[in-house]
Amino acid sequence: MSELADRPYSTVDEMNDGLVRRWNDTVSPDSVVLHLGDVALGPIEESIALTAQLNGRRLLVAGNHDRVAPATQSKRAIERFLPMYEAAGWEILPEVIEGNRHGYRIIASHYPYGGDSQEQDRHTSHRPRWDDGVPLLH
C-alpha cells in the first residue's frame, strides 16, 4: 500500500507508528476529537487495537468502512464489533449529529448532503437532510 500511495514509509508498521506519533504530538490526552468515519481498515482487530494508543476523548461518527456503521453493517455485526471499538476508547455517536458551536448551528456526518465518488449516490438514507444552508462537517 505504501508504494501505491507514495507514502514515506517502508512498512505498514512504520506507517502506523508514524501516524500514532503524529496524532499524539497534535492531540493532548484531555482533547476531544470528533472523527467523521472510516477510522480503521485491514484486519479489524489489529487496526482498532492500534487506535487505543491515540490521545484524547475520541468520538466516532461511523463511516461506511467502519464495522459499526448502520449504513453498511447489520445490527448483528454492529453488536459484534461495538465492544471492540469501545475497548479501544471510541464513543460511537449517531450517523448525523447536530449542535451549536460558538453560536452557529452545525451538522456533522461521514456522508455528504449529496453527490458521491461513484456514478450513483450511495447510502442516501443515511445522509443529512438536504442542504438548508447549515454548515456540514464532513
matplotlib code that plots the C-alpha trace (Angstrom):
import matplotlib.pyplot as plt

x = [0.0, 2.8, 4.3, 0.9, 0.2, 3.7, 4.0, 7.3, 7.2, 8.9, 6.5, 2.9, 4.2, 6.5, 3.5, 1.3, 3.9, 4.3, 0.5, 0.2, 3.2, 1.8, -1.7, -0.3, 2.0, -1.1, -3.8, -3.4, -4.8, -7.6, -8.6, -11.9, -11.8, -14.8, -13.7, -16.0, -15.6, -13.5, -11.3, -9.8, -9.3, -7.5, -7.6, -10.1, -8.7, -5.3, -6.5, -8.9, -6.4, -3.8, -6.2, -6.2, -2.8, -4.3, -4.6, -7.9, -11.5, -12.4, -16.0, -16.8, -19.5, -19.2, -18.4, -19.3, -16.0, -16.5, -17.8, -20.3, -21.9, -25.7, -25.4, -23.3, -23.4, -26.2, -27.4, -25.8, -22.4, -22.6, -23.4, -20.3, -17.9, -19.1, -17.3, -14.1, -14.4, -15.4, -12.5, -10.2, -11.7, -14.1, -17.6, -19.9, -22.3, -25.3, -24.7, -25.7, -25.2, -26.4, -25.3, -24.3, -20.7, -19.9, -23.4, -23.6, -25.7, -23.6, -24.2, -21.6, -21.7, -19.4, -21.8, -22.2, -25.5, -25.4, -23.1, -20.7, -17.4, -19.3, -21.6, -24.7, -25.3, -24.8, -26.1, -28.6, -31.0, -28.1, -27.2, -28.1, -31.3, -30.8, -28.6, -30.6, -27.6, -26.3, -22.5, -21.7, -18.6, -17.9]
y = [0.0, 2.4, 2.2, 2.7, 5.8, 7.2, 7.5, 8.0, 4.7, 1.4, -0.8, -0.7, -0.9, 2.1, 4.0, 3.1, 4.2, 7.5, 8.1, 7.4, 9.6, 12.5, 12.2, 12.2, 15.1, 17.1, 15.8, 16.1, 13.5, 15.9, 16.9, 15.9, 14.6, 14.2, 11.6, 11.5, 7.9, 5.3, 5.0, 1.6, -0.7, -4.0, -6.7, -5.0, -6.5, -5.1, -1.8, -0.9, -2.1, 0.3, 3.2, 2.6, 4.3, 7.6, 10.5, 12.3, 11.5, 10.1, 10.4, 8.5, 9.3, 6.0, 5.9, 3.3, 1.4, 1.2, -2.1, -0.2, 1.8, 1.3, 2.2, -0.9, -3.3, -5.5, -5.0, -8.3, -7.1, -3.8, -5.7, -7.9, -5.1, -2.4, -3.8, -3.8, -0.1, 0.8, -1.2, 0.9, 4.0, 5.1, 6.5, 5.8, 8.6, 8.7, 8.9, 12.5, 14.9, 18.4, 21.0, 24.6, 25.8, 29.5, 30.5, 28.6, 25.6, 22.8, 19.3, 16.5, 13.3, 11.0, 11.3, 14.5, 16.2, 15.0, 13.7, 10.8, 9.5, 6.8, 7.2, 6.6, 8.0, 5.5, 5.4, 8.2, 7.2, 7.7, 11.2, 14.5, 16.0, 18.1, 21.2, 24.0, 26.3, 24.8, 24.1, 20.4, 18.9, 16.0]
z = [0.0, 0.9, -2.6, -4.2, -2.1, -2.4, 1.4, 3.1, 5.0, 4.1, 6.1, 7.4, 11.0, 10.3, 8.9, 11.8, 14.3, 12.5, 12.4, 16.1, 16.9, 14.8, 16.3, 19.9, 19.1, 18.0, 20.3, 24.0, 26.4, 27.5, 24.0, 22.4, 18.9, 16.6, 14.0, 10.9, 10.0, 8.3, 11.4, 10.6, 7.6, 7.2, 9.9, 12.2, 15.5, 14.8, 13.3, 16.2, 18.8, 17.4, 17.9, 21.6, 21.6, 20.4, 22.8, 23.6, 24.1, 20.7, 19.4, 16.2, 13.7, 11.8, 8.1, 5.5, 6.2, 9.9, 11.3, 13.5, 10.6, 10.2, 6.5, 5.7, 8.7, 10.0, 13.6, 14.5, 13.0, 14.9, 18.2, 17.5, 16.8, 19.1, 22.2, 20.2, 19.3, 22.9, 24.4, 22.2, 23.7, 21.0, 21.8, 18.9, 18.0, 15.7, 11.9, 11.8, 14.7, 15.1, 17.5, 18.2, 18.4, 19.1, 18.3, 15.0, 14.1, 12.6, 11.3, 11.3, 9.2, 7.3, 4.4, 2.3, 1.7, -1.9, -4.6, -4.4, -5.7, -7.6, -10.6, -8.4, -5.0, -2.2, 1.4, 0.7, 3.5, 6.0, 4.9, 6.5, 5.1, 2.0, 2.5, 4.1, 4.4, 7.7, 7.5, 7.3, 8.9, 6.5]

ax = plt.figure().add_subplot(projection="3d")
ax.plot(x, y, z, "-o")
ax.set_aspect("equal")
plt.show()
